[in-house]
Amino acid sequence: MKHPERRLAKKIDMPGRCQEFTDLVYSGANPIGRWPLWEKIQFTEHKFFPGEPEYKPFIGEMHGHTGMSDGVPTLTPELYFARLKAMPGLDFAALTDHDHGGVGTPELWDDGKWERIQKAVQDYYEPGEFTTLLGYERDSYPWYNNMVLYYRGDSGEMVRGVRDGEITAAELRAVLDRDDLLAIPHDTNFLSAGCDFSTIPLELMTPMIEIASSDGDCAEYFDHPLFYYSCCEGGTWHDALKRGARMGCVAGSDSHDGSGGDRFNADGNRVALTGVWAKENTREAIFDALKARRTYAFTGGRMQLDFRINGHYMGEEFSLKSSEDRSIYYKFTCDSDIEKLYVVKNCRDWVILDKNEQLFFDYHPENPVDFYYIRVITKDGRWCWSSPIWIVNEP
């Protein structure tokens, strides 16, 4: 894109107006014929598209409970992982029982529960085929009532503080500073279990949010079409992003019967899963992808979403001079057609498309830091969200 006045005239641009494209359109009578010429013209657009991603997509269940806490009493950690491992298209799974162990029963750190969970994580791990993640849900009042902790390895001490079920700012900061742990809250917009991103200091913001669960709740923004039960201002992903949080997204079923990875549970569209872009299907690579926010969240059957800006992947932050073009690219793959695909810029719907793959340019920096993410709604009612990409604008 070389026209010297393009940035004065436009905010958004397409590679279809590059000089080569225009010269071919205005090439007059052409011996190769109209349709071969048109294919050649279209090919000039694709020259701007990035190459194949350096990572591979993997799909996982991030949130589920067993009889070790308040799940179905007969559902053991071993049966939980065995069921998920047998589900087609599911590459990894985490078991995240409550630390209180279920009301009226021993806590997760008592009665050998935590040891049994760790052993199941170790026994059902098959590198390259099925990855198991160690985790648990830690009540963390008042900052995050419901916060799931995930471990890099297959064993580890549970995080306890001054008072079980609660957490202090210092204790939370210590968790967030650990390289071997990842903290992700859920139900953040609920009256009963939510948090308030409008008051939480930025240094206590988690790097990820569980944006959706299979029972239908969604914490993307206030009064979201998928919310149920309750929704409170201050507890949504948008509230955190507007404050300046570098927060990616995941989704999980929060199932209590071991059916979380099954795309046919409930009405077939509500099951919530997480996609990651990782080097390989190993515990280390999956955890690293989660830590890097190289993730997307979705409801329903398997989806694939590739989102890059100037070659940077979802979850990344990079710097760019205000005079440089922003090359925004996405590719969405699903067994359903797109109803609408939104490119969200700085928490507002900015571009709406219905194409599975597109690249375009943004010439208009707005803030010291701009961020973008993708939201997709399919014709059969499924949803998908990418983690954002942040651009620090330099003079």
PALUMDO-953583 format. One record per residue (C-alpha): chain; residue in three letters; x, y, z. Coordinates in Angstrom, 2 decimals, decimal comma. Layout:
+-----+------+---------+---------+---------+
: mol : type :       X :       Y :       Z :
+-----+------+---------+---------+---------+
:   A :  ala :       X :       Y :       Z :
...
+-----+------+---------+---------+---------+
***
This chain:
+-----+------+---------+---------+---------+
: mol : type :       X :       Y :       Z :
+-----+------+---------+---------+---------+
:   A :  met :    0,00 :    0,00 :    0,00 :
:   A :  lys :    1,96 :    2,96 :   -1,30 :
:   A :  his :   -0,42 :    5,79 :   -2,19 :
:   A :  pro :    1,02 :    8,84 :   -0,42 :
:   A :  glu :   -2,39 :   10,16 :    0,63 :
:   A :  arg :   -4,02 :    6,94 :    1,77 :
:   A :  arg :   -3,61 :    7,64 :    5,48 :
:   A :  leu :   -5,06 :   11,13 :    5,07 :
:   A :  ala :   -8,13 :    9,84 :    3,26 :
:   A :  lys :   -8,90 :    6,60 :    5,12 :
:   A :  lys :   -8,90 :    4,99 :    8,54 :
:   A :  ile :   -9,45 :    1,43 :    7,29 :
:   A :  asp :   -8,07 :    0,02 :    4,05 :
:   A :  met :   -8,02 :   -3,20 :    2,07 :
:   A :  pro :   -5,12 :   -4,87 :    0,24 :
:   A :  gly :   -7,47 :   -4,90 :   -2,75 :
:   A :  arg :   -6,41 :   -1,32 :   -3,40 :
:   A :  cys :   -2,69 :   -2,01 :   -3,64 :
:   A :  gln :   -1,05 :   -0,71 :   -6,81 :
:   A :  glu :   -0,66 :   -4,15 :   -8,37 :
:   A :  phe :   -4,37 :   -4,87 :   -7,81 :
:   A :  thr :   -5,40 :   -1,56 :   -9,37 :
:   A :  asp :   -3,05 :   -1,97 :  -12,34 :
:   A :  leu :   -4,54 :   -5,39 :  -13,12 :
:   A :  val :   -8,10 :   -4,09 :  -12,82 :
:   A :  tyr :   -7,24 :   -1,31 :  -15,27 :
:   A :  ser :   -5,21 :   -3,49 :  -17,65 :
:   A :  gly :   -7,85 :   -3,36 :  -20,43 :
:   A :  ala :   -8,29 :   -6,33 :  -22,76 :
:   A :  asn :   -6,28 :   -9,23 :  -21,45 :
:   A :  pro :   -5,28 :  -12,37 :  -23,42 :
:   A :  ile :   -5,68 :  -14,72 :  -20,43 :
:   A :  gly :   -9,41 :  -14,05 :  -20,19 :
:   A :  arg :  -11,65 :  -12,42 :  -17,61 :
:   A :  trp :  -11,88 :  -15,15 :  -14,97 :
:   A :  pro :   -8,19 :  -16,16 :  -14,95 :
:   A :  leu :   -7,40 :  -12,45 :  -14,70 :
:   A :  trp :   -9,81 :  -12,07 :  -11,80 :
:   A :  glu :   -8,11 :  -14,97 :  -10,01 :
:   A :  lys :   -4,78 :  -13,24 :  -10,55 :
:   A :  ile :   -6,23 :  -10,01 :   -9,17 :
:   A :  gln :   -7,51 :  -11,79 :   -6,07 :
:   A :  phe :   -4,12 :  -13,43 :   -5,61 :
:   A :  thr :   -2,55 :   -9,99 :   -5,16 :
:   A :  glu :   -4,65 :   -9,55 :   -1,99 :
:   A :  his :   -3,43 :  -12,83 :   -0,53 :
:   A :  lys :    0,19 :  -11,73 :   -0,89 :
:   A :  phe :   -0,44 :   -9,61 :    2,20 :
:   A :  phe :   -1,72 :  -12,57 :    4,25 :
:   A :  pro :    0,68 :  -14,00 :    6,84 :
:   A :  gly :    2,13 :  -17,46 :    6,42 :
:   A :  glu :    0,94 :  -20,56 :    8,22 :
:   A :  pro :    1,03 :  -20,14 :   12,01 :
:   A :  glu :    4,11 :  -21,40 :   13,82 :
:   A :  tyr :    1,85 :  -22,99 :   16,44 :
:   A :  lys :   -0,78 :  -25,72 :   16,32 :
:   A :  pro :   -4,35 :  -25,44 :   17,65 :
:   A :  phe :   -5,42 :  -27,65 :   20,56 :
:   A :  ile :   -8,82 :  -27,81 :   22,25 :
:   A :  gly :   -9,35 :  -28,35 :   25,96 :
:   A :  glu :  -11,73 :  -28,45 :   28,90 :
:   A :  met :  -10,48 :  -26,00 :   31,53 :
:   A :  his :  -12,99 :  -26,39 :   34,34 :
:   A :  gly :  -14,67 :  -29,44 :   35,86 :
:   A :  his :  -15,52 :  -31,01 :   39,23 :
:   A :  thr :  -15,78 :  -34,55 :   40,62 :
:   A :  gly :  -16,85 :  -36,27 :   43,80 :
:   A :  met :  -13,67 :  -34,95 :   45,39 :
:   A :  ser :  -15,72 :  -31,79 :   46,04 :
:   A :  asp :  -19,31 :  -31,10 :   44,93 :
:   A :  gly :  -19,48 :  -33,15 :   41,73 :
:   A :  val :  -21,40 :  -36,37 :   41,23 :
:   A :  pro :  -20,29 :  -38,55 :   44,17 :
:   A :  thr :  -19,46 :  -41,52 :   41,94 :
:   A :  leu :  -17,35 :  -39,40 :   39,56 :
:   A :  thr :  -13,73 :  -40,02 :   40,52 :
:   A :  pro :  -10,68 :  -38,14 :   39,21 :
:   A :  glu :   -9,75 :  -41,26 :   37,27 :
:   A :  leu :  -13,17 :  -41,54 :   35,62 :
:   A :  tyr :  -13,22 :  -37,81 :   34,90 :
:   A :  phe :   -9,98 :  -37,93 :   32,90 :
:   A :  ala :  -10,88 :  -41,24 :   31,26 :
:   A :  arg :  -14,16 :  -39,80 :   29,94 :
:   A :  leu :  -12,55 :  -36,64 :   28,62 :
:   A :  lys :   -9,65 :  -38,52 :   27,06 :
:   A :  ala :  -12,13 :  -40,65 :   25,11 :
:   A :  met :  -14,01 :  -37,65 :   23,69 :
:   A :  pro :  -13,15 :  -37,01 :   20,01 :
:   A :  gly :  -11,40 :  -33,73 :   19,33 :
:   A :  leu :  -10,45 :  -32,98 :   22,92 :
:   A :  asp :   -6,70 :  -32,55 :   23,35 :
:   A :  phe :   -6,27 :  -31,51 :   26,99 :
:   A :  ala :   -8,23 :  -31,18 :   30,22 :
:   A :  ala :   -7,93 :  -29,79 :   33,72 :
:   A :  leu :   -9,61 :  -31,09 :   36,87 :
:   A :  thr :  -10,52 :  -28,15 :   39,14 :
:   A :  asp :  -12,33 :  -29,36 :   42,25 :
:   A :  his :  -13,21 :  -26,86 :   44,99 :
:   A :  asp :  -10,68 :  -26,45 :   47,77 :
:   A :  his :  -13,46 :  -26,68 :   50,37 :
:   A :  gly :  -13,96 :  -30,27 :   49,22 :
:   A :  gly :  -17,74 :  -30,03 :   49,20 :
:   A :  val :  -19,77 :  -28,72 :   52,11 :
:   A :  gly :  -19,83 :  -31,19 :   54,99 :
:   A :  thr :  -16,91 :  -33,28 :   53,67 :
:   A :  pro :  -13,13 :  -33,06 :   54,13 :
:   A :  glu :  -11,34 :  -30,19 :   52,42 :
:   A :  leu :   -9,29 :  -30,94 :   49,34 :
:   A :  trp :   -6,07 :  -30,97 :   51,37 :
:   A :  asp :   -7,46 :  -33,64 :   53,75 :
:   A :  asp :   -8,30 :  -37,32 :   53,45 :
:   A :  gly :   -5,81 :  -37,91 :   50,61 :
:   A :  lys :   -7,91 :  -36,02 :   48,07 :
:   A :  trp :   -5,19 :  -33,77 :   46,67 :
:   A :  glu :   -2,75 :  -36,67 :   46,46 :
:   A :  arg :   -5,30 :  -38,72 :   44,51 :
:   A :  ile :   -5,96 :  -35,85 :   42,08 :
:   A :  gln :   -2,23 :  -35,39 :   41,45 :
:   A :  lys :   -1,82 :  -39,11 :   40,75 :
:   A :  ala :   -4,71 :  -39,06 :   38,25 :
:   A :  val :   -3,11 :  -36,08 :   36,49 :
:   A :  gln :    0,12 :  -38,09 :   36,25 :
:   A :  asp :   -1,48 :  -41,37 :   35,18 :
:   A :  tyr :   -3,72 :  -40,03 :   32,38 :
:   A :  tyr :   -1,12 :  -37,79 :   30,76 :
:   A :  glu :   -0,10 :  -39,02 :   27,31 :
:   A :  pro :    2,25 :  -36,49 :   25,68 :
:   A :  gly :    1,29 :  -35,75 :   22,09 :
:   A :  glu :   -2,14 :  -37,32 :   22,52 :
:   A :  phe :   -3,83 :  -36,05 :   25,68 :
:   A :  thr :   -2,56 :  -33,53 :   28,21 :
:   A :  thr :   -3,78 :  -33,34 :   31,78 :
:   A :  leu :   -3,46 :  -30,14 :   33,81 :
:   A :  leu :   -3,32 :  -29,98 :   37,59 :
:   A :  gly :   -5,57 :  -27,38 :   39,16 :
:   A :  tyr :   -8,24 :  -26,59 :   41,69 :
:   A :  glu :  -10,79 :  -23,88 :   42,42 :
:   A :  arg :   -9,78 :  -21,71 :   45,35 :
:   A :  asp :  -12,32 :  -19,50 :   47,10 :
:   A :  ser :  -10,55 :  -16,13 :   47,19 :
:   A :  tyr :  -12,80 :  -13,59 :   48,90 :
:   A :  pro :  -12,86 :  -10,60 :   48,60 :
:   A :  trp :  -10,78 :  -10,10 :   45,44 :
:   A :  tyr :  -11,99 :  -13,08 :   43,37 :
:   A :  asn :  -14,60 :  -15,25 :   45,01 :
:   A :  asn :  -14,13 :  -18,03 :   42,47 :
:   A :  met :  -10,56 :  -18,35 :   41,20 :
:   A :  val :   -9,07 :  -21,42 :   39,54 :
:   A :  leu :   -5,36 :  -22,12 :   39,96 :
:   A :  tyr :   -3,49 :  -24,15 :   37,33 :
:   A :  tyr :   -0,03 :  -25,66 :   37,82 :
:   A :  arg :    2,77 :  -25,95 :   35,29 :
:   A :  gly :    3,74 :  -29,34 :   36,66 :
:   A :  asp :    1,85 :  -32,47 :   37,74 :
:   A :  ser :    2,34 :  -31,89 :   41,48 :
:   A :  gly :    2,44 :  -29,00 :   43,89 :
:   A :  glu :    1,38 :  -27,64 :   47,24 :
:   A :  met :   -2,07 :  -26,07 :   47,54 :
:   A :  val :   -2,03 :  -22,32 :   48,15 :
:   A :  arg :   -3,32 :  -21,51 :   51,62 :
:   A :  gly :   -3,12 :  -18,22 :   53,46 :
:   A :  val :   -4,13 :  -16,45 :   56,62 :
:   A :  arg :   -7,68 :  -17,75 :   56,34 :
:   A :  asp :   -9,08 :  -20,52 :   54,15 :
:   A :  gly :  -11,66 :  -19,32 :   51,64 :
:   A :  glu :  -10,19 :  -15,83 :   51,64 :
:   A :  ile :   -7,15 :  -14,09 :   50,22 :
:   A :  thr :   -5,26 :  -10,91 :   51,04 :
:   A :  ala :   -3,81 :   -8,54 :   48,47 :
:   A :  ala :   -0,31 :   -9,67 :   49,43 :
:   A :  glu :   -1,24 :  -13,34 :   49,05 :
:   A :  leu :   -2,88 :  -12,69 :   45,68 :
:   A :  arg :    0,14 :  -10,74 :   44,45 :
:   A :  ala :    2,38 :  -13,66 :   45,43 :
:   A :  val :    0,21 :  -16,04 :   43,40 :
:   A :  leu :    0,25 :  -13,78 :   40,35 :
:   A :  asp :    4,05 :  -13,46 :   40,56 :
:   A :  arg :    4,63 :  -17,21 :   40,36 :
:   A :  asp :    5,77 :  -18,63 :   37,02 :
:   A :  asp :    4,47 :  -22,10 :   37,87 :
:   A :  leu :    0,90 :  -20,96 :   38,57 :
:   A :  leu :   -1,87 :  -19,42 :   36,47 :
:   A :  ala :   -4,87 :  -17,83 :   38,18 :
:   A :  ile :   -8,15 :  -17,49 :   36,26 :
:   A :  pro :  -11,37 :  -16,23 :   37,92 :
:   A :  his :  -14,87 :  -17,12 :   36,76 :
:   A :  asp :  -18,41 :  -15,85 :   37,41 :
:   A :  thr :  -16,78 :  -12,45 :   37,84 :
:   A :  asn :  -20,02 :  -10,66 :   36,89 :
:   A :  phe :  -22,23 :  -12,57 :   39,34 :
:   A :  leu :  -23,81 :  -10,89 :   42,35 :
:   A :  ser :  -22,99 :  -13,86 :   44,55 :
:   A :  ala :  -19,50 :  -14,66 :   43,32 :
:   A :  gly :  -18,28 :  -11,66 :   41,38 :
:   A :  cys :  -15,50 :   -9,13 :   41,63 :
:   A :  asp :  -15,13 :   -5,44 :   40,81 :
:   A :  phe :  -12,59 :   -4,69 :   38,10 :
:   A :  ser :  -13,37 :   -0,99 :   38,48 :
:   A :  thr :  -11,61 :   -0,96 :   41,86 :
:   A :  ile :   -9,08 :   -3,82 :   41,76 :
:   A :  pro :   -5,55 :   -2,42 :   41,34 :
:   A :  leu :   -4,00 :   -3,29 :   37,98 :
:   A :  glu :   -1,23 :   -5,29 :   39,64 :
:   A :  leu :   -3,90 :   -7,59 :   41,12 :
:   A :  met :   -5,64 :   -8,20 :   37,80 :
:   A :  thr :   -5,38 :  -11,82 :   36,64 :
:   A :  pro :   -3,85 :  -12,50 :   33,20 :
:   A :  met :   -6,94 :  -14,41 :   32,05 :
:   A :  ile :  -10,69 :  -14,55 :   32,64 :
:   A :  glu :  -13,10 :  -17,44 :   32,15 :
:   A :  ile :  -15,40 :  -15,57 :   29,79 :
:   A :  ala :  -18,07 :  -18,27 :   29,45 :
:   A :  ser :  -19,28 :  -21,54 :   30,97 :
:   A :  ser :  -21,53 :  -24,24 :   29,62 :
:   A :  asp :  -24,48 :  -23,25 :   31,76 :
:   A :  gly :  -24,84 :  -20,13 :   29,66 :
:   A :  asp :  -23,22 :  -17,33 :   31,63 :
:   A :  cys :  -20,94 :  -14,92 :   29,80 :
:   A :  ala :  -18,84 :  -12,15 :   31,34 :
:   A :  glu :  -17,79 :  -10,37 :   28,14 :
:   A :  tyr :  -19,78 :   -7,19 :   28,85 :
:   A :  phe :  -22,68 :   -6,04 :   30,98 :
:   A :  asp :  -26,08 :   -7,53 :   30,09 :
:   A :  his :  -24,61 :   -9,98 :   27,60 :
:   A :  pro :  -27,18 :  -12,12 :   25,72 :
:   A :  leu :  -25,69 :  -15,28 :   27,26 :
:   A :  phe :  -25,78 :  -14,17 :   30,89 :
:   A :  tyr :  -28,07 :  -15,82 :   33,40 :
:   A :  tyr :  -28,84 :  -15,60 :   37,12 :
:   A :  ser :  -27,27 :  -12,15 :   37,70 :
:   A :  cys :  -24,98 :   -9,62 :   36,10 :
:   A :  cys :  -23,22 :   -6,79 :   37,91 :
:   A :  glu :  -21,51 :   -3,73 :   36,56 :
:   A :  gly :  -17,78 :   -3,81 :   37,17 :
:   A :  gly :  -17,37 :   -7,57 :   36,89 :
:   A :  thr :  -17,02 :   -8,01 :   33,14 :
:   A :  trp :  -14,08 :   -8,53 :   30,82 :
:   A :  his :  -14,72 :   -5,10 :   29,26 :
:   A :  asp :  -14,52 :   -3,49 :   32,69 :
:   A :  ala :  -11,05 :   -4,97 :   33,15 :
:   A :  leu :   -9,83 :   -4,19 :   29,64 :
:   A :  lys :  -10,98 :   -0,56 :   29,86 :
:   A :  arg :   -8,96 :   -0,20 :   33,06 :
:   A :  gly :   -5,85 :   -1,30 :   31,19 :
:   A :  ala :   -5,70 :   -4,97 :   32,21 :
:   A :  arg :   -3,78 :   -7,28 :   29,88 :
:   A :  met :   -6,36 :  -10,01 :   30,23 :
:   A :  gly :   -6,93 :  -12,88 :   27,82 :
:   A :  cys :   -9,86 :  -15,29 :   27,81 :
:   A :  val :  -10,64 :  -18,97 :   28,22 :
:   A :  ala :  -13,89 :  -20,93 :   28,61 :
:   A :  gly :  -14,81 :  -24,06 :   30,53 :
:   A :  ser :  -17,85 :  -26,13 :   31,24 :
:   A :  asp :  -17,80 :  -25,94 :   35,05 :
:   A :  ser :  -19,41 :  -29,35 :   34,77 :
:   A :  his :  -20,05 :  -31,51 :   37,83 :
:   A :  asp :  -20,84 :  -34,74 :   36,01 :
:   A :  gly :  -17,84 :  -35,25 :   33,71 :
:   A :  ser :  -19,66 :  -34,27 :   30,53 :
:   A :  gly :  -17,91 :  -30,94 :   30,00 :
:   A :  gly :  -16,02 :  -31,85 :   26,84 :
:   A :  asp :  -19,06 :  -33,43 :   25,18 :
:   A :  arg :  -20,34 :  -31,12 :   22,46 :
:   A :  phe :  -23,78 :  -32,71 :   22,71 :
:   A :  asn :  -24,50 :  -31,93 :   26,33 :
:   A :  ala :  -27,32 :  -29,47 :   27,07 :
:   A :  asp :  -28,57 :  -28,10 :   23,74 :
:   A :  gly :  -25,40 :  -28,87 :   21,80 :
:   A :  asn :  -24,29 :  -25,25 :   21,62 :
:   A :  arg :  -23,66 :  -24,30 :   25,23 :
:   A :  val :  -20,66 :  -26,46 :   26,06 :
:   A :  ala :  -17,75 :  -24,05 :   26,59 :
:   A :  leu :  -14,19 :  -24,96 :   25,64 :
:   A :  thr :  -10,79 :  -23,33 :   25,19 :
:   A :  gly :   -8,52 :  -23,31 :   22,18 :
:   A :  val :   -4,79 :  -22,68 :   22,52 :
:   A :  trp :   -2,03 :  -22,19 :   19,97 :
:   A :  ala :    0,90 :  -24,24 :   21,24 :
:   A :  lys :    4,07 :  -25,80 :   19,91 :
:   A :  glu :    2,88 :  -29,29 :   20,77 :
:   A :  asn :    0,38 :  -31,17 :   22,88 :
:   A :  thr :    2,44 :  -31,44 :   26,04 :
:   A :  arg :    1,82 :  -30,09 :   29,50 :
:   A :  glu :    4,68 :  -27,61 :   29,24 :
:   A :  ala :    3,62 :  -26,30 :   25,82 :
:   A :  ile :   -0,08 :  -26,04 :   26,71 :
:   A :  phe :    0,73 :  -24,22 :   29,96 :
:   A :  asp :    3,11 :  -21,87 :   28,15 :
:   A :  ala :    0,38 :  -21,05 :   25,61 :
:   A :  leu :   -2,07 :  -20,28 :   28,42 :
:   A :  lys :    0,50 :  -18,09 :   30,18 :
:   A :  ala :    1,11 :  -16,22 :   26,91 :
:   A :  arg :   -2,68 :  -15,70 :   26,45 :
:   A :  arg :   -2,41 :  -17,42 :   23,06 :
:   A :  thr :   -5,97 :  -18,58 :   23,58 :
:   A :  tyr :   -9,52 :  -18,34 :   22,31 :
:   A :  ala :  -12,78 :  -19,34 :   23,97 :
:   A :  phe :  -15,89 :  -20,77 :   22,35 :
:   A :  thr :  -19,22 :  -22,51 :   22,85 :
:   A :  gly :  -20,37 :  -25,55 :   20,91 :
:   A :  gly :  -18,41 :  -27,90 :   18,67 :
:   A :  arg :  -14,76 :  -27,59 :   17,75 :
:   A :  met :  -13,65 :  -24,24 :   16,29 :
:   A :  gln :  -10,34 :  -22,80 :   15,16 :
:   A :  leu :   -9,51 :  -19,09 :   15,26 :
:   A :  asp :   -6,24 :  -17,60 :   14,07 :
:   A :  phe :   -5,91 :  -13,87 :   14,85 :
:   A :  arg :   -2,76 :  -11,88 :   14,18 :
:   A :  ile :   -1,74 :   -8,23 :   13,82 :
:   A :  asn :    1,53 :   -7,50 :   12,03 :
:   A :  gly :    2,47 :  -11,11 :   12,64 :
:   A :  his :    1,82 :  -10,97 :   16,39 :
:   A :  tyr :   -0,48 :  -13,59 :   17,88 :
:   A :  met :   -3,49 :  -13,18 :   20,13 :
:   A :  gly :   -2,38 :  -12,38 :   23,66 :
:   A :  glu :    0,71 :  -10,46 :   22,58 :
:   A :  glu :    1,61 :   -6,83 :   23,20 :
:   A :  phe :    3,94 :   -4,97 :   20,85 :
:   A :  ser :    4,99 :   -1,42 :   19,99 :
:   A :  leu :    4,36 :    0,33 :   16,71 :
:   A :  lys :    5,04 :    3,82 :   15,41 :
:   A :  ser :    1,90 :    5,80 :   14,67 :
:   A :  ser :    3,03 :    6,14 :   11,05 :
:   A :  glu :    3,15 :    2,36 :   10,56 :
:   A :  asp :    0,22 :    0,38 :    9,17 :
:   A :  arg :   -1,58 :   -2,21 :   11,30 :
:   A :  ser :   -2,19 :   -5,35 :    9,29 :
:   A :  ile :   -5,14 :   -7,13 :   10,92 :
:   A :  tyr :   -5,69 :  -10,75 :    9,92 :
:   A :  tyr :   -8,02 :  -13,53 :   11,03 :
:   A :  lys :   -9,04 :  -16,99 :    9,85 :
:   A :  phe :  -12,01 :  -18,77 :   11,41 :
:   A :  thr :  -12,83 :  -22,44 :   10,85 :
:   A :  cys :  -16,05 :  -24,09 :   12,03 :
:   A :  asp :  -18,67 :  -26,57 :   10,83 :
:   A :  ser :  -21,25 :  -23,75 :   10,83 :
:   A :  asp :  -21,44 :  -20,60 :    8,74 :
:   A :  ile :  -20,71 :  -17,20 :   10,25 :
:   A :  glu :  -23,68 :  -15,04 :   11,17 :
:   A :  lys :  -21,47 :  -12,10 :   12,15 :
:   A :  leu :  -17,79 :  -11,71 :   12,89 :
:   A :  tyr :  -16,85 :   -8,63 :   14,90 :
:   A :  val :  -13,43 :   -7,05 :   15,11 :
:   A :  val :  -13,63 :   -5,30 :   18,48 :
:   A :  lys :  -11,34 :   -2,31 :   18,99 :
:   A :  asn :  -10,94 :   -0,76 :   22,42 :
:   A :  cys :  -14,12 :   -2,55 :   23,62 :
:   A :  arg :  -16,39 :   -1,34 :   20,83 :
:   A :  asp :  -17,67 :   -3,22 :   17,80 :
:   A :  trp :  -15,56 :   -1,66 :   15,07 :
:   A :  val :  -15,75 :   -3,84 :   11,93 :
:   A :  ile :  -18,43 :   -6,45 :   11,16 :
:   A :  leu :  -17,86 :   -9,16 :    8,54 :
:   A :  asp :  -19,24 :  -12,52 :    7,50 :
:   A :  lys :  -16,11 :  -13,93 :    5,85 :
:   A :  asn :  -14,07 :  -16,80 :    7,24 :
:   A :  glu :  -10,76 :  -15,17 :    6,35 :
:   A :  gln :   -9,79 :  -11,54 :    5,88 :
:   A :  leu :   -6,94 :   -9,09 :    6,12 :
:   A :  phe :   -7,26 :   -5,32 :    6,28 :
:   A :  phe :   -5,33 :   -2,30 :    7,51 :
:   A :  asp :   -5,99 :    0,14 :   10,31 :
:   A :  tyr :   -4,36 :    3,56 :    9,87 :
:   A :  his :   -5,82 :    5,22 :   12,96 :
:   A :  pro :   -4,17 :    4,93 :   16,40 :
:   A :  glu :   -6,62 :    6,10 :   19,08 :
:   A :  asn :   -5,01 :    5,75 :   22,49 :
:   A :  pro :   -1,54 :    5,33 :   23,98 :
:   A :  val :   -2,40 :    1,62 :   23,93 :
:   A :  asp :   -5,00 :    0,20 :   21,52 :
:   A :  phe :   -6,31 :   -3,36 :   21,74 :
:   A :  tyr :   -8,30 :   -5,59 :   19,42 :
:   A :  tyr :  -10,05 :   -8,93 :   19,70 :
:   A :  ile :  -12,37 :  -11,09 :   17,59 :
:   A :  arg :  -15,93 :  -12,13 :   18,46 :
:   A :  val :  -17,81 :  -14,59 :   16,23 :
:   A :  ile :  -21,46 :  -15,65 :   16,27 :
:   A :  thr :  -22,36 :  -18,59 :   14,02 :
:   A :  lys :  -25,66 :  -19,20 :   12,29 :
:   A :  asp :  -26,45 :  -22,07 :   14,68 :
:   A :  gly :  -25,98 :  -19,84 :   17,73 :
:   A :  arg :  -22,44 :  -20,59 :   18,84 :
:   A :  trp :  -19,97 :  -17,95 :   20,04 :
:   A :  cys :  -16,20 :  -17,54 :   19,87 :
:   A :  trp :  -13,81 :  -14,95 :   21,33 :
:   A :  ser :  -10,08 :  -14,42 :   20,84 :
:   A :  ser :   -7,75 :  -13,05 :   23,45 :
:   A :  pro :   -6,82 :   -9,46 :   22,58 :
:   A :  ile :   -3,71 :   -8,08 :   20,93 :
:   A :  trp :   -2,36 :   -4,85 :   22,43 :
:   A :  ile :   -0,46 :   -2,18 :   20,45 :
:   A :  val :    1,61 :    0,42 :   22,29 :
:   A :  asn :    1,61 :    3,50 :   20,06 :
:   A :  glu :    4,92 :    5,26 :   19,70 :
:   A :  pro :    5,42 :    8,77 :   18,20 :
+-----+------+---------+---------+---------+
***
